[in-house]
Amino acid sequence: MSARESSLDAQVDPRFGRCRYFILADPENMSFEAYPNPAADAAGGAGIKAAQFVVSKEAGAVIAGEVGPHALQALEAGKVKVYTVASGTVREVLNNYKSGKL
């Protein structure tokens, strides 16, 4: 999930490619790891670089405010499902994902 900070109480970042952090979480037990986005300050191609990073972490799904077309192609090629949300904390969105509300 794209996030503005490295905790479950962080707001979801609306930008996938340039978010500050990726939160990789297990919605069943809420365990998580936070990773700084290696593409956040990229001069160009941030979305694709971010997508490659997420695929390398073997994520099953991405939740973000917006995912650009090139990043979407890279995620779909890596068999990563993509969900978009307007706002909320990482914890709130994970609970919505877990209960099938996304």
N, C-alpha and C positions, 0 to 999 in steps of 0.2 A: 504494500500500500504506500502511496506517496504521502509523505508527512512533512510538516514544518519543523518538528522537533523529534527527538529520539525516544518518545515514551508513548504508552497507550492513551494518555490523556492529551496528546498533541492533536492539533487540528489537521484534518486531511489537507494536503497541499493540492490546489486545483491544477497545478502544472506537473505532468508526469516527467517529462524530459529534464526539467530544471528544478525539480523538488529538492529540498535540502537532504531529506533522508528517505530511505525505503525501510519499512517495517515488514519483516517476514514473520508471520504469526501463525500459530495453530489456534483456530477459533474454538476448538473443543476444550482446550485447557488454558487458553490465553497466554501460553508461553510465547516469547517473541525474541527476535534479535533485530537490532537497528543498525543499518549500514549507511554511512554517508554516501550520497549519490556521486559516483565518480564522474558523471557527465554534467553536473550542475553548472559548472563554469566553463563548459566547452565553448569554443569559438563558433562551432557549427556542428550540426548532426547530433545534438544532445539527445533527441528522442531515440534515435537508433542506438546510440551508445548506452543509454539507460536501459533500453529493451534488451540489448545483449547482456548487460550485467544481470538483469532480472532472470533471464533464461539460464544464465550460468549458475544461478543459485537454485535452479530447479523449482521455481515457484509454479504452483498450479493455476494461480489466478492473480490478476492485477486489479486493484481498485484505485481509481484516481479521478480527479475532476475532469480532466480532458487528456486524451491520448491522440497525438497527431497521426496522420495516415501512414507515414513511413514507419513509425514506432509500432503502430497497430499491425502492419504487415509482418514486422520482425517478431512480434509477440505471437501472432497466429502461427507463423512458421515454426516457432518453438513450442507449439501446443499449449500456450498460456491463454486462459480465458480472460476477457477484459470486461470489467464492470465500471460504470461511471457513477459518481455521486456528486451532489452539489456542495455539501458541507457536512460537518459533524466531527467528532473526535474519532480517533482510530478505534477506541474501545466501542463506541456507539455503532460505528460502521461494521466492525467485526461481529457484533451481536446481531445486526440486521442481516449480514451475510449468513451467519449460522442459522438464523430462523427463516431463511429463504425470502427475505424482503428486498433483495437487490435485483 
